[in-house]
Amino acid sequence: MGTQLQRRRWVYFFLFVVSFVLLVFTCPIVQAQEFPAKPITLIVPYGPGGGFDLPSRLLASLAMDYFRQPIVVQFKPGGGGSIGSEFVANAAPDGYTMLIGSPGSQSIYPAVENKSKGPDDLAAVCRINYAPIFVCAHPSVPFHTFKEMLAWAKANPGKMTYGNTGPWSAADLPWRQTKLITGMVTRDVPHDGGGPALMAVLGGHVMVAGINATQAIPQLRAGKIRPLAVWDHQRHPAFPNVPTAKEEGVDVVFLMWKGIFVPKATPRPIIDKLAANLKKIVEDKFFVGTLKKIDEDIHYLGPDEFTKLWRSEYENYKELGRMLKK
């Protein structure tokens, strides 16, 4: 009798273990099949009007077509993107809170200052695209080329004002590299995002600013700001007469990507579903056509490829940060 009872208990225990294992491994799959069942929030960690504004609103405008649920855009600027990044990293890992991030807030800042959130705190969903940074000046400045800017800055140490998007941001790191290479001294003015930095150079409040192509090109075409160089491997097709910084003697390249991230513990099936639907959105003719109007192309990468690129970039910035801090 005792032996039968003991066997029965072992059978119950075995069934419990099997049920538990099945529950653990099938729950994310069930969640992914049902996902999304409510609106998704997309956090923009920079101010309205910047280079992340239009792509975010475009994603939201097409969400119902592919997710069957709306995407609600929320701006949480500040701290070079760290405020919005930390908000998403601390959100429930259920796929309903996403971040549209950048190298500044997701690679540079966490690698160099151990602030904001990087690959140890967030999971990559996909990269949407990338664009270079233009070095732009207000039309009233006493120089017309990148080389002339360097010469003026050296002749007037500390007098040039430069508008960036916060310490170690996408507009700050390549400028620091430029100063390290050339030895020039400037007065740097941080702003909460590309939009405020652009407004500062448009208004003549700063002499020069690093502005990503999305924001810069309309103003460059209107003649409201002056292009000096582009931090890229090659000249921008929209402005073939504007040289790269490397052509001007300063070997600095920086590509400003836009990527989607979720909290680190988000189940992989949900990440895959997000990535698949976002891929459909960024390949939509309306999305592609709208970005084309501002000379941006789609450069989509899925979760695995983007994670690999992101981690490599993060580690490289750690080393570069050590050099720039010496």
Secondary structure by P-SEA (a helix, b strand, c coil): caaaaaaaaaaaaaaaaaaaaaaaaaaaaaaaaacccbbbbbbccccccccaaaaaaaaaaaccccccbbbbbbbbccccaaaaaaaaaaccccccbbbbccccccccccccccccccccccccccccbbbbbbbccccccccccaaaaaaaaaaccccbbbbcccccccccaaaaaaaaacbbbbbbbbcccaaaaaaaaaacccccccccccccaaaaaaccccccccccccccccccccccccccccbbbbbbbbbccccccccaaaaaaaaaaaaaaaacaaaaaaaaaaccccccccaaaaaaaaaaaaaaaaaaaaaaac
